[in-house]
Amino acid sequence: MFEVVKGSEGEYRILNSRLIYQRIFDKTGKPTNKNIVHFTPESIENNDDKNIVKFRLNNFLFSEILYSVVAE
């Protein structure tokens, strides 16, 4: 399970707390060949995207914790 976040500099897939995959799009909205792997949200250059990813990462981790507690 992963979380997808759309930002101004691309699409971010939060795979877990230490792996964020960024797909970069060109000006027309088509994917480029340039993709970036982030190990923390701090390495995201765009501040707005960084804040959105941090917020969604916290929600993602919280839902993972809730799921593990409810599943037990």
mmCIF file of the N, C-alpha and C atoms, coordinates in Angstrom:
data_MODEL
# 
_entry.id   MODEL 
# 
loop_
_atom_site.group_PDB 
_atom_site.id 
_atom_site.type_symbol 
_atom_site.label_atom_id 
_atom_site.label_alt_id 
_atom_site.label_comp_id 
_atom_site.label_asym_id 
_atom_site.label_entity_id 
_atom_site.label_seq_id 
_atom_site.pdbx_PDB_ins_code 
_atom_site.Cartn_x 
_atom_site.Cartn_y 
_atom_site.Cartn_z 
_atom_site.occupancy 
_atom_site.B_iso_or_equiv 
_atom_site.pdbx_formal_charge 
_atom_site.auth_seq_id 
_atom_site.auth_comp_id 
_atom_site.auth_asym_id 
_atom_site.auth_atom_id 
_atom_site.pdbx_PDB_model_num 
ATOM 1   N N  . MET A 1 1  ? 0.846  -1.174 0.000   1.00 0.00 ? 1  MET A N  1 
ATOM 2   C CA . MET A 1 1  ? 0.000  0.000  0.000   1.00 0.00 ? 1  MET A CA 1 
ATOM 3   C C  . MET A 1 1  ? 0.896  1.243  0.000   1.00 0.00 ? 1  MET A C  1 
ATOM 4   N N  . PHE A 1 2  ? 0.554  2.213  -0.816  1.00 0.00 ? 2  PHE A N  1 
ATOM 5   C CA . PHE A 1 2  ? 1.303  3.458  -0.845  1.00 0.00 ? 2  PHE A CA 1 
ATOM 6   C C  . PHE A 1 2  ? 0.347  4.622  -1.048  1.00 0.00 ? 2  PHE A C  1 
ATOM 7   N N  . GLU A 1 3  ? 0.847  5.791  -0.739  1.00 0.00 ? 3  GLU A N  1 
ATOM 8   C CA . GLU A 1 3  ? 0.070  7.030  -0.825  1.00 0.00 ? 3  GLU A CA 1 
ATOM 9   C C  . GLU A 1 3  ? 0.613  7.846  -2.000  1.00 0.00 ? 3  GLU A C  1 
ATOM 10  N N  . VAL A 1 4  ? -0.268 8.387  -2.830  1.00 0.00 ? 4  VAL A N  1 
ATOM 11  C CA . VAL A 1 4  ? 0.141  9.222  -3.964  1.00 0.00 ? 4  VAL A CA 1 
ATOM 12  C C  . VAL A 1 4  ? -0.204 10.673 -3.656  1.00 0.00 ? 4  VAL A C  1 
ATOM 13  N N  . VAL A 1 5  ? 0.787  11.549 -3.817  1.00 0.00 ? 5  VAL A N  1 
ATOM 14  C CA . VAL A 1 5  ? 0.619  12.977 -3.571  1.00 0.00 ? 5  VAL A CA 1 
ATOM 15  C C  . VAL A 1 5  ? 1.009  13.712 -4.844  1.00 0.00 ? 5  VAL A C  1 
ATOM 16  N N  . LYS A 1 6  ? 0.135  14.590 -5.325  1.00 0.00 ? 6  LYS A N  1 
ATOM 17  C CA . LYS A 1 6  ? 0.458  15.398 -6.502  1.00 0.00 ? 6  LYS A CA 1 
ATOM 18  C C  . LYS A 1 6  ? 0.937  16.760 -6.026  1.00 0.00 ? 6  LYS A C  1 
ATOM 19  N N  . GLY A 1 7  ? 2.123  17.135 -6.464  1.00 0.00 ? 7  GLY A N  1 
ATOM 20  C CA . GLY A 1 7  ? 2.701  18.418 -6.105  1.00 0.00 ? 7  GLY A CA 1 
ATOM 21  C C  . GLY A 1 7  ? 2.965  19.249 -7.343  1.00 0.00 ? 7  GLY A C  1 
ATOM 22  N N  . SER A 1 8  ? 3.527  20.420 -7.145  1.00 0.00 ? 8  SER A N  1 
ATOM 23  C CA . SER A 1 8  ? 3.787  21.305 -8.280  1.00 0.00 ? 8  SER A CA 1 
ATOM 24  C C  . SER A 1 8  ? 4.975  20.836 -9.117  1.00 0.00 ? 8  SER A C  1 
ATOM 25  N N  . GLU A 1 9  ? 5.855  20.029 -8.544  1.00 0.00 ? 9  GLU A N  1 
ATOM 26  C CA . GLU A 1 9  ? 7.019  19.546 -9.286  1.00 0.00 ? 9  GLU A CA 1 
ATOM 27  C C  . GLU A 1 9  ? 6.929  18.074 -9.647  1.00 0.00 ? 9  GLU A C  1 
ATOM 28  N N  . GLY A 1 10 ? 5.763  17.483 -9.515  1.00 0.00 ? 10 GLY A N  1 
ATOM 29  C CA . GLY A 1 10 ? 5.613  16.087 -9.902  1.00 0.00 ? 10 GLY A CA 1 
ATOM 30  C C  . GLY A 1 10 ? 4.671  15.331 -8.997  1.00 0.00 ? 10 GLY A C  1 
ATOM 31  N N  . GLU A 1 11 ? 4.741  14.023 -9.122  1.00 0.00 ? 11 GLU A N  1 
ATOM 32  C CA . GLU A 1 11 ? 3.899  13.128 -8.328  1.00 0.00 ? 11 GLU A CA 1 
ATOM 33  C C  . GLU A 1 11 ? 4.806  12.360 -7.373  1.00 0.00 ? 11 GLU A C  1 
ATOM 34  N N  . TYR A 1 12 ? 4.403  12.286 -6.126  1.00 0.00 ? 12 TYR A N  1 
ATOM 35  C CA . TYR A 1 12 ? 5.195  11.617 -5.102  1.00 0.00 ? 12 TYR A CA 1 
ATOM 36  C C  . TYR A 1 12 ? 4.446  10.377 -4.638  1.00 0.00 ? 12 TYR A C  1 
ATOM 37  N N  . ARG A 1 13 ? 5.140  9.253  -4.616  1.00 0.00 ? 13 ARG A N  1 
ATOM 38  C CA . ARG A 1 13 ? 4.567  8.012  -4.085  1.00 0.00 ? 13 ARG A CA 1 
ATOM 39  C C  . ARG A 1 13 ? 5.276  7.701  -2.784  1.00 0.00 ? 13 ARG A C  1 
ATOM 40  N N  . ILE A 1 14 ? 4.513  7.750  -1.697  1.00 0.00 ? 14 ILE A N  1 
ATOM 41  C CA . ILE A 1 14 ? 5.070  7.447  -0.380  1.00 0.00 ? 14 ILE A CA 1 
ATOM 42  C C  . ILE A 1 14 ? 4.919  5.948  -0.171  1.00 0.00 ? 14 ILE A C  1 
ATOM 43  N N  . LEU A 1 15 ? 6.034  5.234  -0.255  1.00 0.00 ? 15 LEU A N  1 
ATOM 44  C CA . LEU A 1 15 ? 6.001  3.780  -0.131  1.00 0.00 ? 15 LEU A CA 1 
ATOM 45  C C  . LEU A 1 15 ? 6.100  3.340  1.329   1.00 0.00 ? 15 LEU A C  1 
ATOM 46  N N  . ASN A 1 16 ? 6.903  4.044  2.116   1.00 0.00 ? 16 ASN A N  1 
ATOM 47  C CA . ASN A 1 16 ? 6.994  3.832  3.561   1.00 0.00 ? 16 ASN A CA 1 
ATOM 48  C C  . ASN A 1 16 ? 7.652  5.066  4.163   1.00 0.00 ? 16 ASN A C  1 
ATOM 49  N N  . SER A 1 17 ? 7.996  5.017  5.435   1.00 0.00 ? 17 SER A N  1 
ATOM 50  C CA . SER A 1 17 ? 8.500  6.216  6.101   1.00 0.00 ? 17 SER A CA 1 
ATOM 51  C C  . SER A 1 17 ? 9.870  6.658  5.590   1.00 0.00 ? 17 SER A C  1 
ATOM 52  N N  . ARG A 1 18 ? 10.578 5.791  4.891   1.00 0.00 ? 18 ARG A N  1 
ATOM 53  C CA . ARG A 1 18 ? 11.919 6.120  4.416   1.00 0.00 ? 18 ARG A CA 1 
ATOM 54  C C  . ARG A 1 18 ? 12.099 6.000  2.908   1.00 0.00 ? 18 ARG A C  1 
ATOM 55  N N  . LEU A 1 19 ? 10.997 5.926  2.171   1.00 0.00 ? 19 LEU A N  1 
ATOM 56  C CA . LEU A 1 19 ? 11.134 5.795  0.722   1.00 0.00 ? 19 LEU A CA 1 
ATOM 57  C C  . LEU A 1 19 ? 10.007 6.546  0.020   1.00 0.00 ? 19 LEU A C  1 
ATOM 58  N N  . ILE A 1 20 ? 10.385 7.619  -0.666  1.00 0.00 ? 20 ILE A N  1 
ATOM 59  C CA . ILE A 1 20 ? 9.444  8.452  -1.410  1.00 0.00 ? 20 ILE A CA 1 
ATOM 60  C C  . ILE A 1 20 ? 9.952  8.531  -2.848  1.00 0.00 ? 20 ILE A C  1 
ATOM 61  N N  . TYR A 1 21 ? 9.124  8.124  -3.780  1.00 0.00 ? 21 TYR A N  1 
ATOM 62  C CA . TYR A 1 21 ? 9.485  8.084  -5.197  1.00 0.00 ? 21 TYR A CA 1 
ATOM 63  C C  . TYR A 1 21 ? 8.816  9.261  -5.902  1.00 0.00 ? 21 TYR A C  1 
ATOM 64  N N  . GLN A 1 22 ? 9.605  10.103 -6.557  1.00 0.00 ? 22 GLN A N  1 
ATOM 65  C CA . GLN A 1 22 ? 9.077  11.284 -7.245  1.00 0.00 ? 22 GLN A CA 1 
ATOM 66  C C  . GLN A 1 22 ? 9.143  11.085 -8.753  1.00 0.00 ? 22 GLN A C  1 
ATOM 67  N N  . ARG A 1 23 ? 7.991  11.199 -9.404  1.00 0.00 ? 23 ARG A N  1 
ATOM 68  C CA . ARG A 1 23 ? 7.924  11.200 -10.869 1.00 0.00 ? 23 ARG A CA 1 
ATOM 69  C C  . ARG A 1 23 ? 7.811  12.653 -11.313 1.00 0.00 ? 23 ARG A C  1 
ATOM 70  N N  . ILE A 1 24 ? 8.682  13.061 -12.197 1.00 0.00 ? 24 ILE A N  1 
ATOM 71  C CA . ILE A 1 24 ? 8.697  14.442 -12.664 1.00 0.00 ? 24 ILE A CA 1 
ATOM 72  C C  . ILE A 1 24 ? 7.990  14.521 -14.013 1.00 0.00 ? 24 ILE A C  1 
ATOM 73  N N  . PHE A 1 25 ? 7.140  15.542 -14.159 1.00 0.00 ? 25 PHE A N  1 
ATOM 74  C CA . PHE A 1 25 ? 6.384  15.757 -15.388 1.00 0.00 ? 25 PHE A CA 1 
ATOM 75  C C  . PHE A 1 25 ? 6.907  16.994 -16.108 1.00 0.00 ? 25 PHE A C  1 
ATOM 76  N N  . ASP A 1 26 ? 6.758  17.022 -17.437 1.00 0.00 ? 26 ASP A N  1 
ATOM 77  C CA . ASP A 1 26 ? 7.143  18.208 -18.191 1.00 0.00 ? 26 ASP A CA 1 
ATOM 78  C C  . ASP A 1 26 ? 6.027  19.251 -18.121 1.00 0.00 ? 26 ASP A C  1 
ATOM 79  N N  . LYS A 1 27 ? 6.191  20.339 -18.855 1.00 0.00 ? 27 LYS A N  1 
ATOM 80  C CA . LYS A 1 27 ? 5.217  21.438 -18.788 1.00 0.00 ? 27 LYS A CA 1 
ATOM 81  C C  . LYS A 1 27 ? 3.849  21.063 -19.336 1.00 0.00 ? 27 LYS A C  1 
ATOM 82  N N  . THR A 1 28 ? 3.785  20.030 -20.177 1.00 0.00 ? 28 THR A N  1 
ATOM 83  C CA . THR A 1 28 ? 2.495  19.598 -20.724 1.00 0.00 ? 28 THR A CA 1 
ATOM 84  C C  . THR A 1 28 ? 1.814  18.554 -19.844 1.00 0.00 ? 28 THR A C  1 
ATOM 85  N N  . GLY A 1 29 ? 2.499  18.117 -18.790 1.00 0.00 ? 29 GLY A N  1 
ATOM 86  C CA . GLY A 1 29 ? 1.908  17.139 -17.882 1.00 0.00 ? 29 GLY A CA 1 
ATOM 87  C C  . GLY A 1 29 ? 2.259  15.699 -18.187 1.00 0.00 ? 29 GLY A C  1 
ATOM 88  N N  . LYS A 1 30 ? 3.160  15.490 -19.146 1.00 0.00 ? 30 LYS A N  1 
ATOM 89  C CA . LYS A 1 30 ? 3.579  14.129 -19.484 1.00 0.00 ? 30 LYS A CA 1 
ATOM 90  C C  . LYS A 1 30 ? 4.796  13.738 -18.644 1.00 0.00 ? 30 LYS A C  1 
ATOM 91  N N  . PRO A 1 31 ? 4.885  12.469 -18.241 1.00 0.00 ? 31 PRO A N  1 
ATOM 92  C CA . PRO A 1 31 ? 6.036  12.034 -17.438 1.00 0.00 ? 31 PRO A CA 1 
ATOM 93  C C  . PRO A 1 31 ? 7.345  12.150 -18.226 1.00 0.00 ? 31 PRO A C  1 
ATOM 94  N N  . THR A 1 32 ? 8.399  12.552 -17.541 1.00 0.00 ? 32 THR A N  1 
ATOM 95  C CA . THR A 1 32 ? 9.730  12.616 -18.142 1.00 0.00 ? 32 THR A CA 1 
ATOM 96  C C  . THR A 1 32 ? 10.507 11.364 -17.740 1.00 0.00 ? 32 THR A C  1 
ATOM 97  N N  . ASN A 1 33 ? 11.718 11.249 -18.254 1.00 0.00 ? 33 ASN A N  1 
ATOM 98  C CA . ASN A 1 33 ? 12.576 10.123 -17.880 1.00 0.00 ? 33 ASN A CA 1 
ATOM 99  C C  . ASN A 1 33 ? 13.298 10.370 -16.564 1.00 0.00 ? 33 ASN A C  1 
ATOM 100 N N  . LYS A 1 34 ? 13.148 11.565 -16.011 1.00 0.00 ? 34 LYS A N  1 
ATOM 101 C CA . LYS A 1 34 ? 13.837 11.906 -14.770 1.00 0.00 ? 34 LYS A CA 1 
ATOM 102 C C  . LYS A 1 34 ? 12.935 11.590 -13.579 1.00 0.00 ? 34 LYS A C  1 
ATOM 103 N N  . ASN A 1 35 ? 13.385 10.688 -12.738 1.00 0.00 ? 35 ASN A N  1 
ATOM 104 C CA . ASN A 1 35 ? 12.678 10.329 -11.510 1.00 0.00 ? 35 ASN A CA 1 
ATOM 105 C C  . ASN A 1 35 ? 13.667 10.408 -10.360 1.00 0.00 ? 35 ASN A C  1 
ATOM 106 N N  . ILE A 1 36 ? 13.174 10.725 -9.177  1.00 0.00 ? 36 ILE A N  1 
ATOM 107 C CA . ILE A 1 36 ? 14.041 10.893 -8.011  1.00 0.00 ? 36 ILE A CA 1 
ATOM 108 C C  . ILE A 1 36 ? 13.515 10.031 -6.873  1.00 0.00 ? 36 ILE A C  1 
ATOM 109 N N  . VAL A 1 37 ? 14.441 9.413  -6.147  1.00 0.00 ? 37 VAL A N  1 
ATOM 110 C CA . VAL A 1 37 ? 14.085 8.668  -4.940  1.00 0.00 ? 37 VAL A CA 1 
ATOM 111 C C  . VAL A 1 37 ? 14.543 9.496  -3.746  1.00 0.00 ? 37 VAL A C  1 
ATOM 112 N N  . HIS A 1 38 ? 13.617 9.786  -2.843  1.00 0.00 ? 38 HIS A N  1 
ATOM 113 C CA . HIS A 1 38 ? 13.923 10.529 -1.619  1.00 0.00 ? 38 HIS A CA 1 
ATOM 114 C C  . HIS A 1 38 ? 13.845 9.563  -0.441  1.00 0.00 ? 38 HIS A C  1 
ATOM 115 N N  . PHE A 1 39 ? 14.790 9.678  0.467   1.00 0.00 ? 39 PHE A N  1 
ATOM 116 C CA . PHE A 1 39 ? 14.759 8.849  1.669   1.00 0.00 ? 39 PHE A CA 1 
ATOM 117 C C  . PHE A 1 39 ? 14.108 9.581  2.838   1.00 0.00 ? 39 PHE A C  1 
ATOM 118 N N  . THR A 1 40 ? 14.002 10.889 2.741   1.00 0.00 ? 40 THR A N  1 
ATOM 119 C CA . THR A 1 40 ? 13.256 11.701 3.709   1.00 0.00 ? 40 THR A CA 1 
ATOM 120 C C  . THR A 1 40 ? 12.594 12.840 2.936   1.00 0.00 ? 40 THR A C  1 
ATOM 121 N N  . PRO A 1 41 ? 11.523 13.409 3.462   1.00 0.00 ? 41 PRO A N  1 
ATOM 122 C CA . PRO A 1 41 ? 10.895 14.554 2.784   1.00 0.00 ? 41 PRO A CA 1 
ATOM 123 C C  . PRO A 1 41 ? 11.805 15.780 2.737   1.00 0.00 ? 41 PRO A C  1 
ATOM 124 N N  . GLU A 1 42 ? 12.810 15.832 3.602   1.00 0.00 ? 42 GLU A N  1 
ATOM 125 C CA . GLU A 1 42 ? 13.702 16.995 3.656   1.00 0.00 ? 42 GLU A CA 1 
ATOM 126 C C  . GLU A 1 42 ? 14.496 17.181 2.364   1.00 0.00 ? 42 GLU A C  1 
ATOM 127 N N  . SER A 1 43 ? 14.660 16.135 1.577   1.00 0.00 ? 43 SER A N  1 
ATOM 128 C CA . SER A 1 43 ? 15.432 16.260 0.339   1.00 0.00 ? 43 SER A CA 1 
ATOM 129 C C  . SER A 1 43 ? 14.601 16.805 -0.829  1.00 0.00 ? 43 SER A C  1 
ATOM 130 N N  . ILE A 1 44 ? 13.303 17.002 -0.618  1.00 0.00 ? 44 ILE A N  1 
ATOM 131 C CA . ILE A 1 44 ? 12.450 17.588 -1.663  1.00 0.00 ? 44 ILE A CA 1 
ATOM 132 C C  . ILE A 1 44 ? 12.730 19.084 -1.716  1.00 0.00 ? 44 ILE A C  1 
ATOM 133 N N  . GLU A 1 45 ? 13.086 19.584 -2.891  1.00 0.00 ? 45 GLU A N  1 
ATOM 134 C CA . GLU A 1 45 ? 13.518 20.977 -3.016  1.00 0.00 ? 45 GLU A CA 1 
ATOM 135 C C  . GLU A 1 45 ? 12.381 21.980 -2.887  1.00 0.00 ? 45 GLU A C  1 
ATOM 136 N N  . ASN A 1 46 ? 11.237 21.714 -3.480  1.00 0.00 ? 46 ASN A N  1 
ATOM 137 C CA . ASN A 1 46 ? 10.113 22.644 -3.453  1.00 0.00 ? 46 ASN A CA 1 
ATOM 138 C C  . ASN A 1 46 ? 9.467  22.611 -2.064  1.00 0.00 ? 46 ASN A C  1 
ATOM 139 N N  . ASN A 1 47 ? 9.427  23.759 -1.384  1.00 0.00 ? 47 ASN A N  1 
ATOM 140 C CA . ASN A 1 47 ? 8.917  23.809 -0.005  1.00 0.00 ? 47 ASN A CA 1 
ATOM 141 C C  . ASN A 1 47 ? 7.447  23.440 0.100   1.00 0.00 ? 47 ASN A C  1 
ATOM 142 N N  . ASP A 1 48 ? 6.629  23.870 -0.860  1.00 0.00 ? 48 ASP A N  1 
ATOM 143 C CA . ASP A 1 48 ? 5.205  23.520 -0.819  1.00 0.00 ? 48 ASP A CA 1 
ATOM 144 C C  . ASP A 1 48 ? 5.017  22.013 -0.960  1.00 0.00 ? 48 ASP A C  1 
ATOM 145 N N  . ASP A 1 49 ? 5.733  21.417 -1.910  1.00 0.00 ? 49 ASP A N  1 
ATOM 146 C CA . ASP A 1 49 ? 5.653  19.966 -2.090  1.00 0.00 ? 49 ASP A CA 1 
ATOM 147 C C  . ASP A 1 49 ? 6.166  19.242 -0.849  1.00 0.00 ? 49 ASP A C  1 
ATOM 148 N N  . LYS A 1 50 ? 7.255  19.754 -0.276  1.00 0.00 ? 50 LYS A N  1 
ATOM 149 C CA . LYS A 1 50 ? 7.831  19.138 0.924   1.00 0.00 ? 50 LYS A CA 1 
ATOM 150 C C  . LYS A 1 50 ? 6.820  19.128 2.064   1.00 0.00 ? 50 LYS A C  1 
ATOM 151 N N  . ASN A 1 51 ? 6.137  20.249 2.273   1.00 0.00 ? 51 ASN A N  1 
ATOM 152 C CA . ASN A 1 51 ? 5.151  20.332 3.354   1.00 0.00 ? 51 ASN A CA 1 
ATOM 153 C C  . ASN A 1 51 ? 3.958  19.414 3.107   1.00 0.00 ? 51 ASN A C  1 
ATOM 154 N N  . ILE A 1 52 ? 3.509  19.335 1.860   1.00 0.00 ? 52 ILE A N  1 
ATOM 155 C CA . ILE A 1 52 ? 2.388  18.441 1.527   1.00 0.00 ? 52 ILE A CA 1 
ATOM 156 C C  . ILE A 1 52 ? 2.783  16.990 1.762   1.00 0.00 ? 52 ILE A C  1 
ATOM 157 N N  . VAL A 1 53 ? 3.984  16.617 1.320   1.00 0.00 ? 53 VAL A N  1 
ATOM 158 C CA . VAL A 1 53 ? 4.451  15.238 1.493   1.00 0.00 ? 53 VAL A CA 1 
ATOM 159 C C  . VAL A 1 53 ? 4.616  14.911 2.977   1.00 0.00 ? 53 VAL A C  1 
ATOM 160 N N  . LYS A 1 54 ? 5.158  15.850 3.756   1.00 0.00 ? 54 LYS A N  1 
ATOM 161 C CA . LYS A 1 54 ? 5.298  15.615 5.203   1.00 0.00 ? 54 LYS A CA 1 
ATOM 162 C C  . LYS A 1 54 ? 3.941  15.368 5.852   1.00 0.00 ? 54 LYS A C  1 
ATOM 163 N N  . PHE A 1 55 ? 2.959  16.198 5.504   1.00 0.00 ? 55 PHE A N  1 
ATOM 164 C CA . PHE A 1 55 ? 1.622  16.056 6.065   1.00 0.00 ? 55 PHE A CA 1 
ATOM 165 C C  . PHE A 1 55 ? 1.016  14.710 5.693   1.00 0.00 ? 55 PHE A C  1 
ATOM 166 N N  . ARG A 1 56 ? 1.091  14.349 4.412   1.00 0.00 ? 56 ARG A N  1 
ATOM 167 C CA . ARG A 1 56 ? 0.521  13.075 3.955   1.00 0.00 ? 56 ARG A CA 1 
ATOM 168 C C  . ARG A 1 56 ? 1.291  11.887 4.515   1.00 0.00 ? 56 ARG A C  1 
ATOM 169 N N  . LEU A 1 57 ? 2.600  12.044 4.713   1.00 0.00 ? 57 LEU A N  1 
ATOM 170 C CA . LEU A 1 57 ? 3.401  10.976 5.310   1.00 0.00 ? 57 LEU A CA 1 
ATOM 171 C C  . LEU A 1 57 ? 2.948  10.712 6.739   1.00 0.00 ? 57 LEU A C  1 
ATOM 172 N N  . ASN A 1 58 ? 2.694  11.772 7.493   1.00 0.00 ? 58 ASN A N  1 
ATOM 173 C CA . ASN A 1 58 ? 2.192  11.598 8.864   1.00 0.00 ? 58 ASN A CA 1 
ATOM 174 C C  . ASN A 1 58 ? 0.839  10.895 8.868   1.00 0.00 ? 58 ASN A C  1 
ATOM 175 N N  . ASN A 1 59 ? -0.054 11.284 7.976   1.00 0.00 ? 59 ASN A N  1 
ATOM 176 C CA . ASN A 1 59 ? -1.362 10.618 7.877   1.00 0.00 ? 59 ASN A CA 1 
ATOM 177 C C  . ASN A 1 59 ? -1.209 9.159  7.471   1.00 0.00 ? 59 ASN A C  1 
ATOM 178 N N  . PHE A 1 60 ? -0.308 8.895  6.535   1.00 0.00 ? 60 PHE A N  1 
ATOM 179 C CA . PHE A 1 60 ? -0.050 7.537  6.061   1.00 0.00 ? 60 PHE A CA 1 
ATOM 180 C C  . PHE A 1 60 ? 0.458  6.658  7.206   1.00 0.00 ? 60 PHE A C  1 
ATOM 181 N N  . LEU A 1 61 ? 1.420  7.173  7.967   1.00 0.00 ? 61 LEU A N  1 
ATOM 182 C CA . LEU A 1 61 ? 1.978  6.398  9.080   1.00 0.00 ? 61 LEU A CA 1 
ATOM 183 C C  . LEU A 1 61 ? 0.939  6.183  10.172  1.00 0.00 ? 61 LEU A C  1 
ATOM 184 N N  . PHE A 1 62 ? 0.122  7.198  10.438  1.00 0.00 ? 62 PHE A N  1 
ATOM 185 C CA . PHE A 1 62 ? -0.921 7.065  11.446  1.00 0.00 ? 62 PHE A CA 1 
ATOM 186 C C  . PHE A 1 62 ? -1.931 5.994  11.040  1.00 0.00 ? 62 PHE A C  1 
ATOM 187 N N  . SER A 1 63 ? -2.317 5.973  9.765   1.00 0.00 ? 63 SER A N  1 
ATOM 188 C CA . SER A 1 63 ? -3.277 4.964  9.314   1.00 0.00 ? 63 SER A CA 1 
ATOM 189 C C  . SER A 1 63 ? -2.663 3.567  9.357   1.00 0.00 ? 63 SER A C  1 
ATOM 190 N N  . GLU A 1 64 ? -1.359 3.453  9.098   1.00 0.00 ? 64 GLU A N  1 
ATOM 191 C CA . GLU A 1 64 ? -0.679 2.159  9.207   1.00 0.00 ? 64 GLU A CA 1 
ATOM 192 C C  . GLU A 1 64 ? -0.693 1.668  10.655  1.00 0.00 ? 64 GLU A C  1 
ATOM 193 N N  . ILE A 1 65 ? -0.468 2.571  11.594  1.00 0.00 ? 65 ILE A N  1 
ATOM 194 C CA . ILE A 1 65 ? -0.487 2.207  13.018  1.00 0.00 ? 65 ILE A CA 1 
ATOM 195 C C  . ILE A 1 65 ? -1.893 1.795  13.428  1.00 0.00 ? 65 ILE A C  1 
ATOM 196 N N  . LEU A 1 66 ? -2.883 2.581  13.012  1.00 0.00 ? 66 LEU A N  1 
ATOM 197 C CA . LEU A 1 66 ? -4.269 2.235  13.340  1.00 0.00 ? 66 LEU A CA 1 
ATOM 198 C C  . LEU A 1 66 ? -4.648 0.868  12.785  1.00 0.00 ? 66 LEU A C  1 
ATOM 199 N N  . TYR A 1 67 ? -4.253 0.594  11.562  1.00 0.00 ? 67 TYR A N  1 
ATOM 200 C CA . TYR A 1 67 ? -4.570 -0.687 10.938  1.00 0.00 ? 67 TYR A CA 1 
ATOM 201 C C  . TYR A 1 67 ? -3.939 -1.839 11.716  1.00 0.00 ? 67 TYR A C  1 
ATOM 202 N N  . SER A 1 68 ? -2.693 -1.653 12.156  1.00 0.00 ? 68 SER A N  1 
ATOM 203 C CA . SER A 1 68 ? -2.028 -2.732 12.888  1.00 0.00 ? 68 SER A CA 1 
ATOM 204 C C  . SER A 1 68 ? -2.663 -2.947 14.258  1.00 0.00 ? 68 SER A C  1 
ATOM 205 N N  . VAL A 1 69 ? -3.150 -1.884 14.896  1.00 0.00 ? 69 VAL A N  1 
ATOM 206 C CA . VAL A 1 69 ? -3.802 -2.015 16.205  1.00 0.00 ? 69 VAL A CA 1 
ATOM 207 C C  . VAL A 1 69 ? -5.166 -2.677 16.051  1.00 0.00 ? 69 VAL A C  1 
ATOM 208 N N  . VAL A 1 70 ? -5.930 -2.265 15.049  1.00 0.00 ? 70 VAL A N  1 
ATOM 209 C CA . VAL A 1 70 ? -7.266 -2.820 14.833  1.00 0.00 ? 70 VAL A CA 1 
ATOM 210 C C  . VAL A 1 70 ? -7.179 -4.277 14.382  1.00 0.00 ? 70 VAL A C  1 
ATOM 211 N N  . ALA A 1 71 ? -6.160 -4.606 13.596  1.00 0.00 ? 71 ALA A N  1 
ATOM 212 C CA . ALA A 1 71 ? -6.018 -5.967 13.074  1.00 0.00 ? 71 ALA A CA 1 
ATOM 213 C C  . ALA A 1 71 ? -5.687 -6.978 14.169  1.00 0.00 ? 71 ALA A C  1 
ATOM 214 N N  . GLU A 1 72 ? -5.121 -6.523 15.269  1.00 0.00 ? 72 GLU A N  1 
ATOM 215 C CA . GLU A 1 72 ? -4.756 -7.446 16.352  1.00 0.00 ? 72 GLU A CA 1 
ATOM 216 C C  . GLU A 1 72 ? -5.919 -7.809 17.156  1.00 0.00 ? 72 GLU A C  1 
# 
